[in-house]
Amino acid sequence: MTTVRTGALQAPTGGPRTASSGLKITALAMGFVMATLDVTVVNVAGATIQEKLEASLTQLTWIVDGYVLTFASLLMLAGALAGRYGAKTVYLWGMGVFFLASLACALAPTAEALIAARFVQGAGAALFMPSSLSLLVLSFPEKRQRTRMLGLWSAVVATSSGVGPTVGGLMVSAFGWESVFLLNLPIGALGIVLTCRCIPAAESRATRLAVPGHLLWIAALAAASFALIEGPQLGWTAGEILAAYGMVLAATALLAIRERRASSPVMPWRLFRGPGFSGANIVGFLFNFALFGSTFVLGLYFQHARGATPFRAGLELLPMTAFFPLANLVYVRISARFSNGTLLTVFLLLAGLASLTMVTVSPSTPYWVIAVAVGTANIGAGIISPGMTAVLVDAAGPENANVAGSVLNANRQIGSLVGIAVMGAVLHATPDWGRAAALSFLTVGGAYLLAGLSAWRLVAVPDRRGATAATT
């Protein structure tokens, strides 16, 4: 028999019930802001971290991807924990872990210590990310209002992404690389306080946790990450890399066998029968592959190929990333006029074509050319992010919000993980920074175009068929 209880952390009387929509959105966006801001500012700080901690390119890739690894591998387990213990409770757990891990990052004396602290940061982000989406869905149950709130939620997050490089560059130049992690402390404290005061406790269910399946999932992702990141350094046929390949295959095979027989599978396979759910997840993987892979390359390209300081690199990235929040707000206005399938298809193709114009980039390419190309791609990205989230929520329904948010975010973070690792491999293989950037953007453009075709086939076409059927 399944028992239902409220989350352990209850809000004060008169708090959540009377809180404005703005305070609720702010509370639920703070975790996402920290997670997103952390990626963008670390990319700008990467060259300085390399210098000050005497880190190799492989270690720098681990500093970025180690965070993403634990983030991606624990998201499904975190979604299950949110269902068992309550989304609000798990959201606050994650915020607390991330807060402490950020302090540990700032105090790290070596590259190895920083990598370890980044692993813990990723675990904290995994806890609060799916719970954030679940709490937003529960706080705004009406579809039209929820779509509008998703756009505003994304705009808050995108604003942090947009100003992140500039803020990161300024802080690195003025206060050192450690300051980019200390930035999370006031944001985390505000998020914890607002969540306790403004967000009602969600129901929790005493369900079983599929621990063996989650462990196999973690093992497969960890082995794949090791192979992708260490392969360029050790050699793709080195014994350690071959062993990692073997672990990926073995863990994946065992996970597939377990999923077929288990009463509580790790992945909600039944939801993938819907084209909208499958389409949103495919788009999520490829979108993050392209977006975060290109961001990783750009931060290093401006500093290594063009000789920019961290602050100047941050300023140069600002015009490209400032389109995120503006496009999110545009999405709020146009989402009522166009289907999400159409929006995803059009803007993914736009991002892909804009990225492919960068295949001729070199250290002497005028800055305005890079800014226009990447800025145009990011206009598309600002529409794509809330659009695919809305598709996922509509396909899964409020009752599956926890697990659906976990699946989408897991796929997106795996996309980031693979994208950064692939770009790291390209940089290893190509010492010429101009050629490396050109090859990177060729890969990014291809990923965006493939995502656009997937959105058209799995989301836009079924949307059109559904609309036709409804009118006949």
N, C-alpha and C positions, 0 to 999 in steps of 0.2 A: 504494500500500500504506500502510495506517495504522500508524504506530508508536506505541508506548505507553511512557511513561517516568514516573518518579515526580516529584513536585513538587520544585522546587529547594531548598525549605527543609525539611530533615529534622529531626525532633525527636531529642533526645538519647536514647541507649539507656536503656530502663527508664522513660522519661517517659510518652509516649502510651499505651503498653501497660498501665501500672499506674495511670494516673490514674483517680480516681473519677469517677462520673457527674456529681457536683456540680461538680467542677472543669471538666469538659468543657462542661457547660451554661453555667457562668460565663464561660469563655473565649469561647464562641460567642455569648453574649448581649451582651458588652461593646460590640461594634460597633452592634448594634441599640439598645442603651441610649443610646449617644451620639447616634445619629440621631434617636431619639424624644425624648430629653430636650432636644435642641437646638430642636426645634419648639415644645415646650411652654414652655420658659423664654423663648424669643424672643417668643412671644405676650404674655407678662406684661411683658417689657421693652420692648415696642413703643412705648408712649406715651413712655417716657423716652428711647429712641433718637430718636424724632421730635423731642423737645425739645432734646436735647443736640447732635445733629448737624444740627438745623434741616432735617429731612427732611419732604417732603410725604407725603400719604397714598399717592400713587402710588409714591414711592420706598420707603415702608414696605412696600407690597405686594410690590415687587421684592426687598426684603431677605428677606421670607419665601418668596416664590415663586421667586426666582432660584435658591435652594438646591434647591427641589423640581424646577425645570426641568432642571438638569443631572443631578440624581438620576434623574428619570424617563427622560430621553432617552438616557442612557448605560447603563441597566440591561441592555438586551438585548446590547449590545456587551460589557459586563462578564461576562455569563453565558458568552458565547463565549470570552472570554479565560480564564475559569476552566476551561473544558473544554480549552483548548489548553495552558495553563501550569500547571494544577493549582489546585484550589480553595483550598488552604491558602496558596499563594504569593500569589494575587490577593487573598485576604482580608487578608493582612498588608500588601500594597501599599496597599489602601484605608485601613486603619487608620493607616498612616504619613502618607498624603496628608491625611486628615481631621485628624490631630493638628497638622500644620503649618498647615493652613488655619484651624483654630480659633485658633491663636496670631495669625495675620494678622488675623482678625476682631477680636480684642481690641485690637490695635494700630491699627486703622483710624482715620484722622483725619477722614474725611468719609463722607457717606452713599454716595457713588460708590465709594470704596475698600471700604466694608463690603459693598456689593453684589457687587463683583468677588471678594472673599474668600469670600462665600457661594456663588458659582458653583463655586469650587474645592472647597469643603466638599461640595457636592452630588456632584461627581465622585468624591471619596473614598468617600462613602456608597454610591454606585452600585457601586463595586468590591467592597466587603465584604458588601453585603446578600445577593445571591444565593448567594455562596460560603458564607455563614453557614448558610443553610438546607441547602445541599448537604452541607456537612461534618456537620451534625446528622444528616441521613438516613444518611450513611455510618457515623457513629459508633454509631448505634442502628438496626441493620437489621431487628430483629424488630418487627412492626407494633404489637403491644400496648404494648411498651416505648416505641416511637417516639411513639405517641399520647400516652402519659403524659409523655414528655420534652418534646413540643411544648407541652403545657399548662404545664409548669414553666418552659420557655423563655419562653413568652408572659407568665407571671406575673412573671418577673424584669424583662422589658421593661415590662410594665404598671405595675409598682411605680414604675419611674422616671418613667413618664407621670403616675402619681398624685401623686407628691411633687414633680414638676418645677415646677408653678406656684408652690408654696409656697417651695421652695428658690430658684427664680428671683426671686420677689418679695423674699425676705430678702436675697439677694446684691445685687440692684439697690439696695435701700434702704441696705445697709451698705457696699458696696464699689463701686457704680456698675455701669452696664450691661455694661462690659467683662468683669466677673467671670463672667457667664453663659457666655462662651466659654472662659475659662480653666478652668472646671469640667471641660471635656472632656480636659484634659491628663493628670491622674492616672488617669482612667478609661481613656483610650487606652493609656497606658503599661502598666497592669495587663492589659488585653486582649492586647497584643502579647506580653508575657512569658508569660502563661498559654497562649496559642495555641502559641508556640514549644515549650513544655514538655509540654503535655498533649494536643495534637491531632496525630494521625498525618498524614503527607503523603498526599494523594489522588493517584490516577493522573491523568495528563494525556494528551491525544491530539493528534497533529499534524494538526489540521483547519484548513481554510481559513476565514478571517474574511470575512464578507460586508460589506466596508467600504463600497462604494457604497450598499448598502441601508441601512446604519446612518446614513450621512450624510444620506440623504433623510429618514429617520425623525427625526433631530435637527432638520433644517431645518423639517419640518412642525410639530413641537412648539414650536420657538422662535418661529415666525411666529404660531402660534395663541396662545401666551402673550403676545406683544407686543400682539396685537389685543385680547385680553381685559383686559389690565392698563392699556394706554395708551388704549383706546377711550373710557372715561369722561372722561379728561382732554383728549384731542385732538378728540373727537367721532367717532361711529361711522361717519361718511361722509368723514372726513378722508382726504387722499391717502395718507398713510402707512399708515392702517388698511386702506384698500382694497388697497394693495399687499401688505399682510400676508395678507389674504384670498386674494389671487391666488397667493401663495407656498404657502399651505396646500393649495390645490386642485392646483397644479402638482406639488408634492412628493408629495402623496398619490397622484396619478394615476401619476406615474413609479414610485413605490414599488410600486403594485399591478401595473404592467406587469412590473417586474423580478421580483417575487415569483412570478409565473406562469411565468417562463422560467428562473429561477435554480436551479442544482443545490444551492446552499446558501442558502436563504431566511433572512431575518431572523427571521421568526415561524414557529414549528412548527405550521403550519396543520393537520396531521394530528391533533394532540392535541385540537383544538377539535371534532373529530367526536364526542368523548365528551361527553355532557351534563354530567357532573360537572366536567370541566375548564372548559367554557364557563361553567357556573353559578358556579364559584368565582371566575372572573375578572370576571364581571358584578357579582357581590356585592362583590368587592374594590374595583372602581371606585366604586360608589355608596356603599359603607360609608365609604371615605376622604373622598369628597366631603362627606358629611354630618358625619363626626366632626371633621375638621380645619377645615372651613368654620365649624362652630359654635364650635370652640375659638378660632379667630381673632377672631370677633365678640365672644365673651364677655369675652376679656381687655381689649378696647378698651371694651366696654359698661360694665363695672364701673368703669373709670377715668374715661371721658368723661361717661357719663350719670349715674353715681352718685357721682362724686367720690372714688373710692377711691385710695389710694396703691398703688404696685406691691406692697408687702408685704401690705397688706390684700386686694388683689385676689387674690394668691396664696393667702392663707388662705381666702378665700371660695370659690375654685375647689377647694380640697382635699377637702371633703366630696363633691363631685361626681365627682372623678377617683379617689378612694380605692377605689371599687368595682371598678376595673379588675383589680387583682391578686386580689381576693377572688373575683370571677367567674371568673377564669382557673383558680383552684384548684377552684372548683365544677365547672368543665368537666372537670377531670381525674377527678372522682368520677362525674359523670353520663354521660360519653361512652361508657361501657361498657353503659349501660342504654338509651340512646336513640340513634337514628341521627343523623349530623351534619346530614342534610337536614332532619329534624324540628327539631333545635335551632336551625339557622340561620333557618328559617321563623318559628318562635315568637318568638325574641328580636329578630329584625329588625322584626317587626310591633310588638312591645312598644316598641322604641326609637322607631319611627315615631309611634305614638300618644302616647307621652310627649312627644316633641318638638312635636307639634301642639298640646299644651296651652299652649305658650308663645306662641301667636299673639296673645294679649292682653297680653303683657308691656309694661311701661312703667317709667320711672324710679322710680315710686312703688310698684311691685309688691313685696310683702314678700319678703325674701330667702329665707325657707324655701320659698316656692312655687317659686322658680327652682331651688333646691337639690334639691327633691324631683323636679321634672320632669327636669332634666338628669341627676341621679344615677340615676334609673330608666332613662333611655336608656343611660347608661354601664354599668349592670348588663348590659344586652343586649350592649353593645359588647365586654365582657369575655368573653362566651361566643362571640361571632361571630368574633373574630380567630383564635383557635386552631382553631375549627370549620372555617372556610373553608380554612385552611392544610392541615388534615388531609384535607379533601375533595380538594384539589389534589394532594397527595402520593400519595394512594391512586389517583387517576385517572391520574397520569402515570407512576408507578412509579419505583423508585430509579434506574433507568438514565437517566431523563430529569430527574433532580432539579435539575441546574444550570439547564437551559433553562426548566423549569417554574417554578422560583423566580424567575427573571428576568422571565418573562411576568407572573406574579401581582404581583410588586412593582412592575413598570412600570405595570400597570393601576392599582394602588393609588395610586402616586405621581401618575399623571396625574389620578386622581380628586381627590387633595389639591390639585394645581395648579389644576384647574378650579374646585373648591369655594372655595378662597381667593380666586381671581380673581373669581368670581361674587359672593362676599360683599363684596369690595372695590368692585365695581360698584354693589351695592345701597347701600353706605355713601356712595358718591359721589352717587348719585341722590337719596338721602333724608337731608336735613340733621338731621331729628329722630331722635335716637338710639333712642328708644323704638319708633318706627314701623319704623326700619331693623332693629332686633333682631327685631321681630315678623315682618317679611317674610322675614328670614333663616331663622327657625325654621320658617316655613311651607315654605320650600324644602327645609330639612333633613328635615322630617317626610315630605315627598313622596318624597325620595330613599330614605329608609329603607323606606318602604312598597313602593316599586318593587323594591327589593332583596329584600324578603321574598317578593313574588310570584315573582320570578325564582328564588329558592332553592326555593320550593315546586314550581315547574314543572320545573326542570332538575335538581334534586338530590333532593328528598324523594320525588317521584312515581317516578322511576327506581329509587330505593332500595327503595321498597315493592314495585315490580314484580319487582326482583331477588330480594327476600326471598320473595315468593310463588312465583316460579319455582323457587327452591332447595328449597322444601318440598313441591313437587308432583312 
